[in-house]
Amino acid sequence: MTEHQDVATRRATDEYVAAEIHRLLAEDPNVAEQGITVVRRELGLVLHGEVESVQRRDEILRRVAEHFPELAVTSDIGVVRAHPPTEIEQLP
């Protein structure tokens, strides 16, 4: 197999893996997350996005690791405030 074919095969595989991860996160009733993107890097996959709690981020990473144990996965998932503000915002 030539190098060009290897690159094309790897890209197709990466797209399938990313689609499988998206489907896993969206269809799992304990996660039901659609806002996570999957990006291929040299050393593995990076998950990007924002979630409402550290527990949710940990559950996403646990599910992905459980279903894809052979993949090196790095998290770039941030945690955003999901509760209402406690102070009134003063606008100029």
Backbone as XML, in Angstrom:
<?xml version="1.0"?>
<chain id="A" units="angstrom">
  <residue number="1" name="MET">
    <atom name="N" x="0.844" y="-1.170" z="0.000"/>
    <atom name="CA" x="0.000" y="0.000" z="0.000"/>
    <atom name="C" x="0.890" y="1.234" z="0.000"/>
  </residue>
  <residue number="2" name="THR">
    <atom name="N" x="0.541" y="2.214" z="-0.792"/>
    <atom name="CA" x="1.360" y="3.418" z="-0.862"/>
    <atom name="C" x="1.048" y="4.340" z="0.303"/>
  </residue>
  <residue number="3" name="GLU">
    <atom name="N" x="1.925" y="5.318" z="0.479"/>
    <atom name="CA" x="1.733" y="6.270" z="1.579"/>
    <atom name="C" x="0.444" y="7.052" z="1.398"/>
  </residue>
  <residue number="4" name="HIS">
    <atom name="N" x="0.119" y="7.432" z="0.150"/>
    <atom name="CA" x="-1.117" y="8.167" z="-0.123"/>
    <atom name="C" x="-2.332" y="7.340" z="0.296"/>
  </residue>
  <residue number="5" name="GLN">
    <atom name="N" x="-2.320" y="6.054" z="0.004"/>
    <atom name="CA" x="-3.431" y="5.197" z="0.388"/>
    <atom name="C" x="-3.507" y="5.048" z="1.905"/>
  </residue>
  <residue number="6" name="ASP">
    <atom name="N" x="-2.352" y="4.988" z="2.569"/>
    <atom name="CA" x="-2.329" y="4.906" z="4.032"/>
    <atom name="C" x="-2.975" y="6.137" z="4.656"/>
  </residue>
  <residue number="7" name="VAL">
    <atom name="N" x="-2.652" y="7.319" z="4.132"/>
    <atom name="CA" x="-3.214" y="8.562" z="4.648"/>
    <atom name="C" x="-4.724" y="8.588" z="4.409"/>
  </residue>
  <residue number="8" name="ALA">
    <atom name="N" x="-5.155" y="8.198" z="3.217"/>
    <atom name="CA" x="-6.585" y="8.178" z="2.903"/>
    <atom name="C" x="-7.326" y="7.185" z="3.794"/>
  </residue>
  <residue number="9" name="THR">
    <atom name="N" x="-6.752" y="6.029" z="4.027"/>
    <atom name="CA" x="-7.377" y="5.028" z="4.888"/>
    <atom name="C" x="-7.464" y="5.532" z="6.319"/>
  </residue>
  <residue number="10" name="ARG">
    <atom name="N" x="-6.395" y="6.174" z="6.806"/>
    <atom name="CA" x="-6.390" y="6.704" z="8.173"/>
    <atom name="C" x="-7.446" y="7.796" z="8.329"/>
  </residue>
  <residue number="11" name="ARG">
    <atom name="N" x="-7.578" y="8.675" z="7.330"/>
    <atom name="CA" x="-8.597" y="9.736" z="7.408"/>
    <atom name="C" x="-9.994" y="9.144" z="7.447"/>
  </residue>
  <residue number="12" name="ALA">
    <atom name="N" x="-10.255" y="8.146" z="6.615"/>
    <atom name="CA" x="-11.575" y="7.500" z="6.607"/>
    <atom name="C" x="-11.841" y="6.841" z="7.959"/>
  </residue>
  <residue number="13" name="THR">
    <atom name="N" x="-10.839" y="6.163" z="8.494"/>
    <atom name="CA" x="-10.986" y="5.518" z="9.802"/>
    <atom name="C" x="-11.243" y="6.559" z="10.883"/>
  </residue>
  <residue number="14" name="ASP">
    <atom name="N" x="-10.494" y="7.670" z="10.847"/>
    <atom name="CA" x="-10.684" y="8.746" z="11.825"/>
    <atom name="C" x="-12.107" y="9.293" z="11.764"/>
  </residue>
  <residue number="15" name="GLU">
    <atom name="N" x="-12.634" y="9.459" z="10.550"/>
    <atom name="CA" x="-13.992" y="9.972" z="10.393"/>
    <atom name="C" x="-15.009" y="8.994" z="10.965"/>
  </residue>
  <residue number="16" name="TYR">
    <atom name="N" x="-14.788" y="7.703" z="10.740"/>
    <atom name="CA" x="-15.693" y="6.697" z="11.299"/>
    <atom name="C" x="-15.635" y="6.689" z="12.823"/>
  </residue>
  <residue number="17" name="VAL">
    <atom name="N" x="-14.441" y="6.779" z="13.372"/>
    <atom name="CA" x="-14.292" y="6.793" z="14.834"/>
    <atom name="C" x="-14.956" y="8.038" z="15.412"/>
  </residue>
  <residue number="18" name="ALA">
    <atom name="N" x="-14.741" y="9.191" z="14.791"/>
    <atom name="CA" x="-15.369" y="10.426" z="15.262"/>
    <atom name="C" x="-16.889" y="10.293" z="15.214"/>
  </residue>
  <residue number="19" name="ALA">
    <atom name="N" x="-17.418" y="9.722" z="14.141"/>
    <atom name="CA" x="-18.868" y="9.529" z="14.017"/>
    <atom name="C" x="-19.378" y="8.562" z="15.080"/>
  </residue>
  <residue number="20" name="GLU">
    <atom name="N" x="-18.620" y="7.513" z="15.358"/>
    <atom name="CA" x="-19.021" y="6.558" z="16.400"/>
    <atom name="C" x="-19.034" y="7.217" z="17.778"/>
  </residue>
  <residue number="21" name="ILE">
    <atom name="N" x="-18.050" y="8.062" z="18.046"/>
    <atom name="CA" x="-18.004" y="8.763" z="19.328"/>
    <atom name="C" x="-19.175" y="9.726" z="19.442"/>
  </residue>
  <residue number="22" name="HIS">
    <atom name="N" x="-19.462" y="10.486" z="18.375"/>
    <atom name="CA" x="-20.610" y="11.392" z="18.390"/>
    <atom name="C" x="-21.908" y="10.633" z="18.655"/>
  </residue>
  <residue number="23" name="ARG">
    <atom name="N" x="-22.071" y="9.508" z="17.977"/>
    <atom name="CA" x="-23.283" y="8.694" z="18.148"/>
    <atom name="C" x="-23.361" y="8.155" z="19.580"/>
  </residue>
  <residue number="24" name="LEU">
    <atom name="N" x="-22.251" y="7.666" z="20.096"/>
    <atom name="CA" x="-22.212" y="7.155" z="21.466"/>
    <atom name="C" x="-22.653" y="8.225" z="22.458"/>
  </residue>
  <residue number="25" name="LEU">
    <atom name="N" x="-22.092" y="9.424" z="22.343"/>
    <atom name="CA" x="-22.397" y="10.492" z="23.292"/>
    <atom name="C" x="-23.822" y="11.005" z="23.150"/>
  </residue>
  <residue number="26" name="ALA">
    <atom name="N" x="-24.337" y="11.023" z="21.930"/>
    <atom name="CA" x="-25.701" y="11.518" z="21.704"/>
    <atom name="C" x="-26.755" y="10.498" z="22.109"/>
  </residue>
  <residue number="27" name="GLU">
    <atom name="N" x="-26.493" y="9.212" z="21.870"/>
    <atom name="CA" x="-27.504" y="8.191" z="22.101"/>
    <atom name="C" x="-27.475" y="7.587" z="23.497"/>
  </residue>
  <residue number="28" name="ASP">
    <atom name="N" x="-26.398" y="7.760" z="24.220"/>
    <atom name="CA" x="-26.311" y="7.221" z="25.578"/>
    <atom name="C" x="-27.207" y="8.054" z="26.487"/>
  </residue>
  <residue number="29" name="PRO">
    <atom name="N" x="-28.231" y="7.443" z="27.107"/>
    <atom name="CA" x="-29.166" y="8.224" z="27.927"/>
    <atom name="C" x="-28.518" y="8.872" z="29.154"/>
  </residue>
  <residue number="30" name="ASN">
    <atom name="N" x="-27.391" y="8.365" z="29.606"/>
    <atom name="CA" x="-26.701" y="8.954" z="30.750"/>
    <atom name="C" x="-25.832" y="10.138" z="30.367"/>
  </residue>
  <residue number="31" name="VAL">
    <atom name="N" x="-25.612" y="10.329" z="29.067"/>
    <atom name="CA" x="-24.774" y="11.427" z="28.591"/>
    <atom name="C" x="-25.599" y="12.388" z="27.737"/>
  </residue>
  <residue number="32" name="ALA">
    <atom name="N" x="-26.188" y="11.900" z="26.652"/>
    <atom name="CA" x="-27.023" y="12.693" z="25.734"/>
    <atom name="C" x="-26.378" y="14.030" z="25.400"/>
  </residue>
  <residue number="33" name="GLU">
    <atom name="N" x="-25.130" y="13.985" z="24.967"/>
    <atom name="CA" x="-24.355" y="15.190" z="24.683"/>
    <atom name="C" x="-24.082" y="15.297" z="23.189"/>
  </residue>
  <residue number="34" name="GLN">
    <atom name="N" x="-24.426" y="16.445" z="22.589"/>
    <atom name="CA" x="-24.193" y="16.648" z="21.162"/>
    <atom name="C" x="-23.164" y="17.728" z="20.881"/>
  </residue>
  <residue number="35" name="GLY">
    <atom name="N" x="-22.703" y="18.417" z="21.903"/>
    <atom name="CA" x="-21.812" y="19.552" z="21.698"/>
    <atom name="C" x="-20.330" y="19.244" z="21.779"/>
  </residue>
  <residue number="36" name="ILE">
    <atom name="N" x="-19.946" y="17.990" z="21.682"/>
    <atom name="CA" x="-18.531" y="17.621" z="21.758"/>
    <atom name="C" x="-18.016" y="17.324" z="20.354"/>
  </residue>
  <residue number="37" name="THR">
    <atom name="N" x="-16.896" y="17.923" z="19.998"/>
    <atom name="CA" x="-16.272" y="17.633" z="18.713"/>
    <atom name="C" x="-15.039" y="16.762" z="18.937"/>
  </residue>
  <residue number="38" name="VAL">
    <atom name="N" x="-14.714" y="15.980" z="17.925"/>
    <atom name="CA" x="-13.585" y="15.054" z="17.992"/>
    <atom name="C" x="-12.583" y="15.475" z="16.925"/>
  </residue>
  <residue number="39" name="VAL">
    <atom name="N" x="-11.346" y="15.701" z="17.346"/>
    <atom name="CA" x="-10.287" y="16.128" z="16.429"/>
    <atom name="C" x="-9.125" y="15.148" z="16.530"/>
  </residue>
  <residue number="40" name="ARG">
    <atom name="N" x="-8.620" y="14.711" z="15.389"/>
    <atom name="CA" x="-7.472" y="13.796" z="15.346"/>
    <atom name="C" x="-6.188" y="14.600" z="15.463"/>
  </residue>
  <residue number="41" name="ARG">
    <atom name="N" x="-5.333" y="14.196" z="16.357"/>
    <atom name="CA" x="-3.994" y="14.780" z="16.515"/>
    <atom name="C" x="-2.981" y="13.659" z="16.339"/>
  </residue>
  <residue number="42" name="GLU">
    <atom name="N" x="-1.713" y="14.016" z="16.302"/>
    <atom name="CA" x="-0.660" y="13.020" z="16.073"/>
    <atom name="C" x="-0.705" y="11.876" z="17.075"/>
  </residue>
  <residue number="43" name="LEU">
    <atom name="N" x="-0.932" y="12.196" z="18.327"/>
    <atom name="CA" x="-0.863" y="11.173" z="19.376"/>
    <atom name="C" x="-2.220" y="10.602" z="19.765"/>
  </residue>
  <residue number="44" name="GLY">
    <atom name="N" x="-3.276" y="10.947" z="19.052"/>
    <atom name="CA" x="-4.589" y="10.401" z="19.376"/>
    <atom name="C" x="-5.699" y="11.377" z="19.068"/>
  </residue>
  <residue number="45" name="LEU">
    <atom name="N" x="-6.781" y="11.269" z="19.823"/>
    <atom name="CA" x="-7.948" y="12.108" z="19.620"/>
    <atom name="C" x="-8.068" y="13.138" z="20.733"/>
  </residue>
  <residue number="46" name="VAL">
    <atom name="N" x="-8.596" y="14.307" z="20.375"/>
    <atom name="CA" x="-8.861" y="15.351" z="21.357"/>
    <atom name="C" x="-10.356" y="15.644" z="21.308"/>
  </residue>
  <residue number="47" name="LEU">
    <atom name="N" x="-10.998" y="15.626" z="22.467"/>
    <atom name="CA" x="-12.412" y="15.962" z="22.571"/>
    <atom name="C" x="-12.521" y="17.421" z="22.990"/>
  </residue>
  <residue number="48" name="HIS">
    <atom name="N" x="-13.262" y="18.215" z="22.196"/>
    <atom name="CA" x="-13.450" y="19.648" z="22.465"/>
    <atom name="C" x="-14.919" y="19.916" z="22.766"/>
  </residue>
  <residue number="49" name="GLY">
    <atom name="N" x="-15.174" y="20.919" z="23.584"/>
    <atom name="CA" x="-16.537" y="21.349" z="23.852"/>
    <atom name="C" x="-16.665" y="21.887" z="25.263"/>
  </residue>
  <residue number="50" name="GLU">
    <atom name="N" x="-17.911" y="22.123" z="25.647"/>
    <atom name="CA" x="-18.200" y="22.616" z="26.989"/>
    <atom name="C" x="-19.375" y="21.841" z="27.552"/>
  </residue>
  <residue number="51" name="VAL">
    <atom name="N" x="-19.296" y="21.541" z="28.833"/>
    <atom name="CA" x="-20.361" y="20.830" z="29.531"/>
    <atom name="C" x="-20.688" y="21.577" z="30.817"/>
  </residue>
  <residue number="52" name="GLU">
    <atom name="N" x="-21.755" y="21.149" z="31.493"/>
    <atom name="CA" x="-22.234" y="21.887" z="32.658"/>
    <atom name="C" x="-21.604" y="21.489" z="33.981"/>
  </residue>
  <residue number="53" name="SER">
    <atom name="N" x="-20.852" y="20.377" z="34.012"/>
    <atom name="CA" x="-20.247" y="19.982" z="35.290"/>
    <atom name="C" x="-19.017" y="19.099" z="35.068"/>
  </residue>
  <residue number="54" name="VAL">
    <atom name="N" x="-18.198" y="19.049" z="36.089"/>
    <atom name="CA" x="-17.015" y="18.190" z="36.055"/>
    <atom name="C" x="-17.441" y="16.724" z="35.968"/>
  </residue>
  <residue number="55" name="GLN">
    <atom name="N" x="-18.518" y="16.377" z="36.667"/>
    <atom name="CA" x="-19.013" y="14.995" z="36.642"/>
    <atom name="C" x="-19.432" y="14.584" z="35.234"/>
  </residue>
  <residue number="56" name="ARG">
    <atom name="N" x="-20.076" y="15.499" z="34.507"/>
    <atom name="CA" x="-20.502" y="15.209" z="33.133"/>
    <atom name="C" x="-19.282" y="14.995" z="32.234"/>
  </residue>
  <residue number="57" name="ARG">
    <atom name="N" x="-18.274" y="15.850" z="32.385"/>
    <atom name="CA" x="-17.042" y="15.695" z="31.605"/>
    <atom name="C" x="-16.386" y="14.357" z="31.919"/>
  </residue>
  <residue number="58" name="ASP">
    <atom name="N" x="-16.314" y="14.009" z="33.185"/>
    <atom name="CA" x="-15.706" y="12.738" z="33.577"/>
    <atom name="C" x="-16.478" y="11.547" z="33.009"/>
  </residue>
  <residue number="59" name="GLU">
    <atom name="N" x="-17.809" y="11.651" z="32.998"/>
    <atom name="CA" x="-18.638" y="10.570" z="32.456"/>
    <atom name="C" x="-18.419" y="10.413" z="30.946"/>
  </residue>
  <residue number="60" name="ILE">
    <atom name="N" x="-18.295" y="11.530" z="30.242"/>
    <atom name="CA" x="-18.020" y="11.477" z="28.800"/>
    <atom name="C" x="-16.687" y="10.781" z="28.546"/>
  </residue>
  <residue number="61" name="LEU">
    <atom name="N" x="-15.660" y="11.177" z="29.279"/>
    <atom name="CA" x="-14.336" y="10.576" z="29.093"/>
    <atom name="C" x="-14.343" y="9.101" z="29.462"/>
  </residue>
  <residue number="62" name="ARG">
    <atom name="N" x="-15.076" y="8.744" z="30.517"/>
    <atom name="CA" x="-15.173" y="7.344" z="30.922"/>
    <atom name="C" x="-15.850" y="6.509" z="29.845"/>
  </residue>
  <residue number="63" name="ARG">
    <atom name="N" x="-16.944" y="7.020" z="29.288"/>
    <atom name="CA" x="-17.671" y="6.284" z="28.241"/>
    <atom name="C" x="-16.816" y="6.090" z="26.998"/>
  </residue>
  <residue number="64" name="VAL">
    <atom name="N" x="-16.119" y="7.133" z="26.586"/>
    <atom name="CA" x="-15.273" y="7.022" z="25.395"/>
    <atom name="C" x="-14.146" y="6.028" z="25.644"/>
  </residue>
  <residue number="65" name="ALA">
    <atom name="N" x="-13.496" y="6.110" z="26.801"/>
    <atom name="CA" x="-12.411" y="5.175" z="27.124"/>
    <atom name="C" x="-12.923" y="3.742" z="27.215"/>
  </residue>
  <residue number="66" name="GLU">
    <atom name="N" x="-14.132" y="3.571" z="27.733"/>
    <atom name="CA" x="-14.728" y="2.245" z="27.871"/>
    <atom name="C" x="-15.016" y="1.618" z="26.502"/>
  </residue>
  <residue number="67" name="HIS">
    <atom name="N" x="-15.510" y="2.419" z="25.563"/>
    <atom name="CA" x="-15.871" y="1.908" z="24.236"/>
    <atom name="C" x="-14.705" y="1.882" z="23.250"/>
  </residue>
  <residue number="68" name="PHE">
    <atom name="N" x="-13.684" y="2.697" z="23.495"/>
    <atom name="CA" x="-12.527" y="2.762" z="22.602"/>
    <atom name="C" x="-11.236" y="2.690" z="23.416"/>
  </residue>
  <residue number="69" name="PRO">
    <atom name="N" x="-10.980" y="1.559" z="24.077"/>
    <atom name="CA" x="-9.810" y="1.468" z="24.969"/>
    <atom name="C" x="-8.469" y="1.568" z="24.245"/>
  </residue>
  <residue number="70" name="GLU">
    <atom name="N" x="-8.453" y="1.308" z="22.945"/>
    <atom name="CA" x="-7.204" y="1.336" z="22.190"/>
    <atom name="C" x="-6.799" y="2.744" z="21.772"/>
  </residue>
  <residue number="71" name="LEU">
    <atom name="N" x="-7.685" y="3.732" z="21.949"/>
    <atom name="CA" x="-7.403" y="5.100" z="21.517"/>
    <atom name="C" x="-6.825" y="5.947" z="22.645"/>
  </residue>
  <residue number="72" name="ALA">
    <atom name="N" x="-5.867" y="6.778" z="22.294"/>
    <atom name="CA" x="-5.354" y="7.779" z="23.227"/>
    <atom name="C" x="-6.266" y="8.995" z="23.107"/>
  </residue>
  <residue number="73" name="VAL">
    <atom name="N" x="-6.980" y="9.329" z="24.179"/>
    <atom name="CA" x="-7.947" y="10.425" z="24.152"/>
    <atom name="C" x="-7.525" y="11.498" z="25.142"/>
  </residue>
  <residue number="74" name="THR">
    <atom name="N" x="-7.500" y="12.740" z="24.662"/>
    <atom name="CA" x="-7.178" y="13.893" z="25.489"/>
    <atom name="C" x="-8.423" y="14.763" z="25.586"/>
  </residue>
  <residue number="75" name="SER">
    <atom name="N" x="-8.639" y="15.349" z="26.737"/>
    <atom name="CA" x="-9.817" y="16.193" z="26.942"/>
    <atom name="C" x="-9.464" y="17.670" z="26.865"/>
  </residue>
  <residue number="76" name="ASP">
    <atom name="N" x="-10.227" y="18.378" z="26.039"/>
    <atom name="CA" x="-10.204" y="19.831" z="26.017"/>
    <atom name="C" x="-11.645" y="20.296" z="26.233"/>
  </residue>
  <residue number="77" name="ILE">
    <atom name="N" x="-12.314" y="19.614" z="27.166"/>
    <atom name="CA" x="-13.713" y="19.896" z="27.466"/>
    <atom name="C" x="-13.751" y="20.822" z="28.673"/>
  </residue>
  <residue number="78" name="GLY">
    <atom name="N" x="-14.308" y="22.003" z="28.465"/>
    <atom name="CA" x="-14.420" y="22.972" z="29.546"/>
    <atom name="C" x="-15.728" y="22.819" z="30.298"/>
  </residue>
  <residue number="79" name="VAL">
    <atom name="N" x="-15.757" y="23.375" z="31.500"/>
    <atom name="CA" x="-16.954" y="23.349" z="32.325"/>
    <atom name="C" x="-17.475" y="24.782" z="32.429"/>
  </residue>
  <residue number="80" name="VAL">
    <atom name="N" x="-18.743" y="24.968" z="32.061"/>
    <atom name="CA" x="-19.352" y="26.300" z="32.111"/>
    <atom name="C" x="-20.363" y="26.370" z="33.243"/>
  </residue>
  <residue number="81" name="ARG">
    <atom name="N" x="-20.607" y="27.554" z="33.705"/>
    <atom name="CA" x="-21.582" y="27.768" z="34.770"/>
    <atom name="C" x="-22.979" y="27.494" z="34.205"/>
  </residue>
  <residue number="82" name="ALA">
    <atom name="N" x="-23.723" y="26.618" z="34.854"/>
    <atom name="CA" x="-25.054" y="26.261" z="34.371"/>
    <atom name="C" x="-26.163" y="26.761" z="35.299"/>
  </residue>
  <residue number="83" name="HIS">
    <atom name="N" x="-25.819" y="27.448" z="36.359"/>
    <atom name="CA" x="-26.831" y="27.949" z="37.276"/>
    <atom name="C" x="-26.961" y="29.465" z="37.103"/>
  </residue>
  <residue number="84" name="PRO">
    <atom name="N" x="-28.087" y="30.029" z="37.503"/>
    <atom name="CA" x="-28.319" y="31.458" z="37.298"/>
    <atom name="C" x="-27.350" y="32.308" z="38.109"/>
  </residue>
  <residue number="85" name="PRO">
    <atom name="N" x="-27.066" y="33.503" z="37.641"/>
    <atom name="CA" x="-26.161" y="34.387" z="38.387"/>
    <atom name="C" x="-26.783" y="34.812" z="39.717"/>
  </residue>
  <residue number="86" name="THR">
    <atom name="N" x="-25.933" y="35.143" z="40.663"/>
    <atom name="CA" x="-26.411" y="35.553" z="41.989"/>
    <atom name="C" x="-26.413" y="37.069" z="42.146"/>
  </residue>
  <residue number="87" name="GLU">
    <atom name="N" x="-25.810" y="37.779" z="41.192"/>
    <atom name="CA" x="-25.745" y="39.239" z="41.272"/>
    <atom name="C" x="-26.380" y="39.844" z="40.028"/>
  </residue>
  <residue number="88" name="ILE">
    <atom name="N" x="-26.864" y="41.063" z="40.174"/>
    <atom name="CA" x="-27.435" y="41.787" z="39.048"/>
    <atom name="C" x="-26.294" y="42.419" z="38.265"/>
  </residue>
  <residue number="89" name="GLU">
    <atom name="N" x="-26.323" y="42.249" z="36.960"/>
    <atom name="CA" x="-25.291" y="42.859" z="36.107"/>
    <atom name="C" x="-25.650" y="44.307" z="35.814"/>
  </residue>
  <residue number="90" name="GLN">
    <atom name="N" x="-24.744" y="45.209" z="36.111"/>
    <atom name="CA" x="-24.961" y="46.638" z="35.855"/>
    <atom name="C" x="-24.376" y="47.004" z="34.507"/>
  </residue>
  <residue number="91" name="LEU">
    <atom name="N" x="-25.219" y="47.485" z="33.617"/>
    <atom name="CA" x="-24.754" y="47.902" z="32.292"/>
    <atom name="C" x="-24.521" y="49.407" z="32.290"/>
  </residue>
  <residue number="92" name="PRO">
    <atom name="N" x="-23.529" y="49.887" z="31.536"/>
    <atom name="CA" x="-23.246" y="51.330" z="31.503"/>
    <atom name="C" x="-24.324" y="52.114" z="30.783"/>
  </residue>
</chain>
